[in-house]
């Protein structure tokens, strides 16, 4: 089996495990992840944080976003620019400003968007389908987050949120994609053993 087939099989299995979680269990586990997240030293002094807005069976980020704003942290969320194959970062100003984007993910509506430069972001919190303890990440396969993460300032933590069932022994590697720094699950915090952020990782990420 080739790397492409391995990644597709891994993606399918990880999504199936995540989708099988009952809604109430997913909420409970998401709360446990949020509790661990706020104890991370990596975000203790962060003033501007990128969060993805959860959809479907992903780790729920609504409470994290609300708590960040309560703490005075500026929240930045992605807008998908399909024609440019990239993510635009926009300040989050409330759920009433959101509408479904091209892939059904909530995004700030075009009117009144305040674009934020990636260089101002102190921590990048991202989703994914599967991860390993080396920090390798497998997403949906479109590469939007790969292109964003390549431009993150050195030293800025890249933090993934995942249910424990999304952690796998190894994500098949291809190319030189960006590894995450920290993975927060409902059971533990995994800090990548990779010393260099740009190291061989799984391609085909969201």
Secondary structure as GFF3:
##gff-version 3
##sequence-region A 1 206
A	DSSP	alpha_helix	3	19	.	.	.	ID=ss1
A	DSSP	alpha_helix	23	38	.	.	.	ID=ss2
A	DSSP	three_ten_helix	41	43	.	.	.	ID=ss3
A	DSSP	beta_strand	48	50	.	.	.	ID=ss4
A	DSSP	alpha_helix	62	70	.	.	.	ID=ss5
A	DSSP	beta_strand	74	81	.	.	.	ID=ss6
A	DSSP	three_ten_helix	82	84	.	.	.	ID=ss7
A	DSSP	beta_strand	86	91	.	.	.	ID=ss8
A	DSSP	three_ten_helix	95	97	.	.	.	ID=ss9
A	DSSP	beta_strand	98	100	.	.	.	ID=ss10
A	DSSP	beta_strand	106	108	.	.	.	ID=ss11
A	DSSP	three_ten_helix	118	120	.	.	.	ID=ss12
A	DSSP	beta_strand	123	126	.	.	.	ID=ss13
A	DSSP	beta_strand	130	131	.	.	.	ID=ss14
A	DSSP	beta_strand	137	138	.	.	.	ID=ss15
A	DSSP	alpha_helix	144	149	.	.	.	ID=ss16
A	DSSP	beta_strand	157	161	.	.	.	ID=ss17
A	DSSP	three_ten_helix	164	166	.	.	.	ID=ss18
A	DSSP	beta_strand	182	184	.	.	.	ID=ss19
A	DSSP	beta_strand	189	191	.	.	.	ID=ss20
###
